[in-house]
Amino acid sequence: MKFVRKWGTHGSGEGMIDGPSGIECDADDNLLIADHRNNRIQKFTRDGIFLSSFGSEGSGEGEFNLPWGLRAAPNGHIYVADWRNDRIQRFTPDGEFVASYGESGDGEGQLQRPASVEVDEAGYMYIADWGNERVQVFDPDGGFVQLLRGQATTSPWAQEFLDANLDENRARSESDLEQYHLLTTDDPHEVASQIETIFWSPISVRLDPVGRLFVLERNRHRIQVYAKSA
């Protein structure tokens, strides 16, 4: 790889950035940036020329409270994970508000600090529900479809930890995953092994061209991959 250019300085003016947390290309090959602490989305040409921005601090329609991930969907609309407002917001390519999905909570269809959103060709949304330690699937209208908790195998690093702590009564004491997981054993080692398979801080989701879902786990240092059921 060869360095080409850079742009952006710290600040709140047009084209200035404060804590960028996401980047995406739209259908016109422009760059969209989640300007996290400025509570807005900025649009640039690929050469770094500022084009426009939308959003401001708040909780109303089209407003943000620390936007995180974003996605330009196949239909051209822009979906933003509005992190502290616990919702996904949808905009036209020009930044006009269209709809909001989700609300605060830990029930089905509710969100707690969503960090990333992906959208497929049919308009289904795949959301990294970071604060709830899970991934949720919404239909194009925002209706709840499915919930994923994770089902990975134990990593080598985790196995070393568990092998050295067979009497640990609460594995992963730093996390709060146990309340969400139905365990099938009382053995401490087996409990820890089961907890290790589920998500811990899922922070980003992406679909590949064949529809497989990739989930990036920040605290597990791994990626889980899912295929759609037949």
NORJOPE-V188823 format. One line per field, one symbol per residue. psi: psi as a letter, one per 40 degrees, with the letter a starting at -180 (. if undefined). burial: b if it has 9 or more other ideal C-beta (glycine too) atoms within 8 Angstrom, else e. A space follows every 10 residues. Layout:
psi->???
burial->???
This chain:
psi->ihhdiiihih aeiheiihfh eiiihadefi hhhhgceefi hihiieeehh diiiiihaea heiiggicii hhideeihhh hgceefihih iideehhdii hiihaeihei ihgheiiiha deehhhhggd defihihiid eeihdihhei fiihiddddd dddefdehdg ifedifddde hhieiehddd ddddddeiih fheiiiiide eihhhhhdee fihihiiii.
burial->eeeeeeeeee eeeebbbbeb ebebebeeeb bbbbbbebbb bbbbeeebeb eebbbeeeee ebbbbbbbbb bbbeebbbbb bbbebbbbbb bbbebebeeb bbeeeeeebb bbbbbbbbbb eebbbbbbbb bbbbbbbbbe ebebeebbbb ebebbeebbe ebeebeebee bbeebebeeb bebeeeebbe bbbbbbbbbb bbbbbebeee bbbbbbbbeb eeebeeeeee
